[in-house]
């Protein structure tokens, strides 16, 4: 497998087992596709907004991408493909074997889930 779940500074994280170059596909963020209204009722840390009306609930352990941690200086980015109804994670720059994969979770998630407890990405 191209990635592996291991211990990180933020708990568990996703790490590269191979080199990814800028633009390379890393992994797809998977899970149950639910109406955004249902996502608002459920709450949780693994909700990823796909469109105005659909959210992916990625809480299942089979969603390996759920282990990608936030970083203020990420090496990957999420690409939302509304037409295909999926979210893929691509390398933003070269990622070497052993590097933790990270992306910016966005302002709303930051304000709700990270800021109150402090960022653990290590770039501050």
N, C-alpha and C positions, 0 to 999 in steps of 0.2 A: 504494500500500500504506500502511496505517495506521502501520506501524513500519519501522525501518531499522537495519541492523547498521552500527555505526561504532566507531571507537577510543574507549576509555574509560580511566579510571584503573586498571582491573583487566585491561586487555588489550582485548578486543572487548566491546561491550555492545549492548543493544537500546534504541533511542531512538524517542520518539513523533514521528510526522509530523502528528498532529492532536491536538486536545484530547480527553482522556478524563475524564469526570466520575466521582465516587465510584460504584462499583458497575458501571461499564461493562465489558463484555467487551473484552479486549485481544487475546488470542491463546490457542490451545490448545497444550499441551505434548504433542507427538506422538512416536511411536517404536514400536519392537517391544515387544509385550506378552509378557513372559516370566515363568516361575515365579520367585518370590522366591529359591528355592534356587539357580537358575541365575544370578540377578543377584549373589548372594553369591559364586559361583564366578568370574564375569566381573570383578567389581569395576568401578571407573571413576567418573568425576565426573558423568556425565549420567544416573544411575539415579534414578528418581522412584518411590517406593513408592505404589502405587495402593490396595492392600489387603494383608491379611496374607499372601495367596498370590500376588499379581500385582504386578509391577514394570514400569514403562515404561523401556526403554533408549532414551534420547533422543540417542544419540551421533551419529546421522546428520545431515548438514548441512541436510537438508530440514526439520529441526525448528528453525525460527527461534527458538522460545522458549528453546532451549538457551543463547542469548546473553544472557539476563536474568541480571544479576549479583546477588549477595547484598548486602543492606544491613541494617545494624542499625536504621535508621530508613527502612523501605521505603515506596514509594508504591503498591505493588501487593501482591496476595496470591494464593496458589494455592488453588483450590477443587477438592477431590477429589469426583468424582461416580462412586461405585462402581457405581451402577445402570447408568449409561451407559458405564462403563469409560473415563473420560477425566478429564483434568486441565485446567481452564481457569484462565487468569490474568485477574483483575479488578482494576480501579483501586481502591485503598484510599482515595484522595483525588484531587483534581483533578491531572491530569498535563497539562502544556502542551507544545506542539510544541517539540522540541529537548531535552526532559527525558529523562534516562536512566531506563528502567523497571527497578525492582528489587523484590525480595521477600526475606524472611527465609528462609534455607535450612533453618533448624531446628538444634536443639542437636547432634544426632548428626553431621550434615554439618559444622557449625561445629567441633566437637572434632576430627574426623578430617582435614578438608581445609583449614580456614581458620586455626584457632588456631596450629598449628605454624609457619605462614609469616607470620602477621600479616594482619589484616583490611585490605583496600584500599578500603573503602567511603567513607572520608573523614568519617565521623560521630563518630569518637573524638577 
